[in-house]
């Protein structure tokens, strides 16, 4: 089933960006992606912006597909060399990692430069499991633990509810968390059923929540411990 974008959301990944509060900083140092994914609004023209002055020890990078940029490793390496108040800086890729551009070299660079809360996009079908597992292995070899990683899934889209259940099961086997993202940028509690039914959306959100609890705690924290 092919589901078209509704055209209600424009790309939020255009132009350089540099904002901060007292604790963290948000930056964008590139835009554009060559993939032309049918669910994405990101422009195809790739542009790199100068790295802004880093002023916080926690920085969230909003680039849609940083690893696809020509100078990705150089950017990652430069960020890793920055210190603020003589302390290292920790980074987070908000939009995640595209496995199609991940290499062992880049995985090592991310770890060395203190990129945390790794997110890996699994946008398409269950059959891509081998590619996703290969990417997870690269990240683990670089030093990331499974519980430090999260897999993005696009829900309420052309990939069916049943297929996403199979993907969720594999993520449980791999002991990685899951972030359920909803087609066309929708967020709970205002998710309009498009590719799935309202019941399927509600059920999947519940399953993902339970999955992440089990990965994080190794037990079901909602069950009360029996007294001897």
C-alpha positions in Angstrom: 0.0 0.0 0.0 1.4 3.3 -1.1 0.6 6.3 1.1 1.4 9.8 -0.1 2.6 12.7 2.1 -0.3 15.1 2.8 1.9 18.2 2.3 1.0 19.6 5.7 4.5 19.7 7.0 7.4 21.6 5.5 10.9 20.5 6.2 12.2 21.9 9.5 15.8 21.1 8.5 16.6 24.2 6.4 19.2 26.7 7.2 21.8 26.8 9.9 20.5 26.8 13.5 22.0 27.7 16.9 19.9 28.1 20.0 20.6 27.3 23.6 19.3 27.5 27.2 21.2 27.3 30.4 21.9 23.6 30.1 22.1 22.6 26.5 22.6 23.8 22.9 20.8 22.9 19.7 22.6 23.3 16.4 22.2 22.4 12.7 25.3 22.2 10.6 24.0 20.6 7.4 20.8 20.0 5.5 19.7 17.7 2.7 19.6 14.0 2.0 20.0 12.1 -1.2 17.6 9.3 -0.4 14.3 10.8 -1.5 12.4 8.6 1.0 8.6 8.7 0.2 7.7 9.8 3.8 10.3 12.5 4.2 10.1 16.3 3.5 13.9 16.8 3.7 15.2 18.6 0.5 17.6 16.7 -1.7 20.2 19.4 -2.1 23.0 18.9 0.4 24.5 21.9 2.1 27.0 22.2 5.0 27.1 25.2 7.3 29.9 26.4 9.5 30.0 24.8 12.9 28.7 27.4 15.3 30.5 28.3 18.5 29.9 25.5 21.0 28.9 27.1 24.4 27.3 24.2 26.3 28.6 20.8 27.4 25.5 19.1 26.1 24.7 19.6 22.4 21.8 18.3 20.3 22.4 18.1 16.6 19.2 18.6 14.5 20.6 17.6 11.1 18.4 15.2 9.3 21.1 13.0 7.9 24.6 14.2 9.0 26.3 10.9 8.0 25.3 11.4 4.4 27.3 14.6 4.1 30.6 14.5 2.3 32.6 15.8 5.3 30.7 13.9 8.0 33.8 12.4 9.7 35.6 15.7 9.7 32.6 17.4 11.3 32.3 14.6 14.0 36.1 14.8 14.7 36.0 18.6 15.0 33.1 18.5 17.4 34.9 15.9 19.5 37.8 18.2 20.0 35.7 21.0 21.5 35.8 21.7 25.2 33.6 24.2 27.2 34.9 25.5 30.5 37.7 22.9 30.2 35.2 20.1 30.1 34.4 17.8 27.2 31.1 18.1 25.3 28.6 15.3 24.8 26.5 15.2 21.6 23.2 13.7 20.5 21.9 13.2 16.9 18.2 14.0 17.3 17.1 12.6 13.9 19.2 9.5 14.2 21.6 7.5 12.0 20.9 6.2 8.5 22.4 2.7 8.3 23.0 3.2 4.5 25.8 5.7 5.3 27.2 4.2 8.5 30.7 2.7 8.3 33.0 1.2 11.0 35.1 4.4 10.6 32.1 6.7 11.3 30.9 4.5 14.2 34.3 4.8 15.8 34.3 8.5 15.2 30.9 8.9 16.9 32.0 7.0 20.0 35.3 8.8 20.2 33.6 12.2 19.9 31.2 11.3 22.7 27.9 11.0 20.7 25.3 9.5 23.1 21.7 8.2 22.9 22.3 6.6 19.5 19.2 6.3 17.4 19.2 4.1 14.3 16.4 4.5 11.7 14.6 1.3 10.6 12.2 3.0 8.2 11.3 0.2 5.9 10.4 -3.4 5.8 11.2 -6.4 8.1 13.4 -7.8 5.4 15.9 -5.0 6.1 16.7 -6.8 9.4 20.1 -7.9 8.2 21.1 -4.4 7.3 19.9 -3.1 10.7 21.7 -5.8 12.6 24.9 -5.1 10.6 24.7 -1.4 11.6 24.0 -2.3 15.3 27.1 -4.6 15.2 29.2 -1.7 13.9 28.1 0.5 16.7 28.7 -2.2 19.3 32.2 -2.9 18.0 32.8 0.9 18.3 31.9 0.6 22.0 28.2 1.2 22.3 26.1 -1.2 24.4 22.7 -2.4 23.1 20.8 -0.6 25.8 22.4 2.7 24.8 20.8 2.5 21.3 17.3 3.1 20.1 15.7 2.0 16.8 13.4 4.5 15.1 10.3 3.0 13.4 7.8 4.9 11.2 4.3 3.8 12.2 0.8 4.5 10.7 2.4 4.4 7.2 2.9 1.9 4.4 4.8 -0.5 6.6 2.0 -2.5 8.2 1.2 -2.8 11.9 1.9 -6.6 11.6 5.3 -6.0 10.1 6.2 -3.5 12.7 5.3 -6.0 15.4 7.9 -8.4 13.9 10.4 -5.6 13.9 9.6 -4.9 17.5 10.1 -8.5 18.4 13.6 -8.5 16.8 14.5 -5.4 18.8 13.6 -7.3 21.9 16.0 -10.1 20.8 18.7 -7.5 20.2 18.0 -5.7 23.6 17.7 -2.3 21.9 15.0 0.3 22.7 12.4 1.4 20.2 11.1 4.9 19.3 7.7 4.8 17.5 7.4 7.7 15.2 4.2 8.5 13.4 3.8 9.3 9.7 3.7 13.0 8.7 5.1 14.2 12.0 2.1 13.3 14.1 2.5 13.1 17.8 0.4 11.6 20.6 -2.4 12.2 21.6 -3.3 13.7 18.2 -2.5 10.9 15.8 -4.9 10.6 12.9 -5.2 7.0 11.5 -3.7 6.9 8.0 -2.0 3.6 7.3 -3.2 1.9 10.5 -6.4 1.8 12.5 -6.7 3.8 15.7 -6.8 0.5 17.7 -3.5 -0.6 16.1 -1.8 2.7 16.9 -3.0 2.5 20.5 -1.8 -1.1 20.8 1.6 -0.5 19.3 2.3 2.5 21.5 1.4 0.3 24.5 3.7 -2.5 23.3 6.6 -0.1 22.7 6.3 1.3 26.1 6.4 -2.1 27.7 9.3 -3.2 25.4 11.4 -0.2 26.5 10.6 -0.9 30.2 11.8 -4.5 29.8 15.0 -3.4 27.9 15.8 -0.7 30.5 15.1 -2.7 33.7 15.5 -6.3 32.6 12.2 -7.0 34.4 8.7 -5.7 34.3 8.7 -2.8 36.7 4.9 -2.6 36.8 4.6 -6.1 38.4 4.8 -6.0 42.2 7.5 -8.1 43.8 6.0 -11.1 45.6 6.8 -11.2 49.3 8.0 -14.6 50.6 
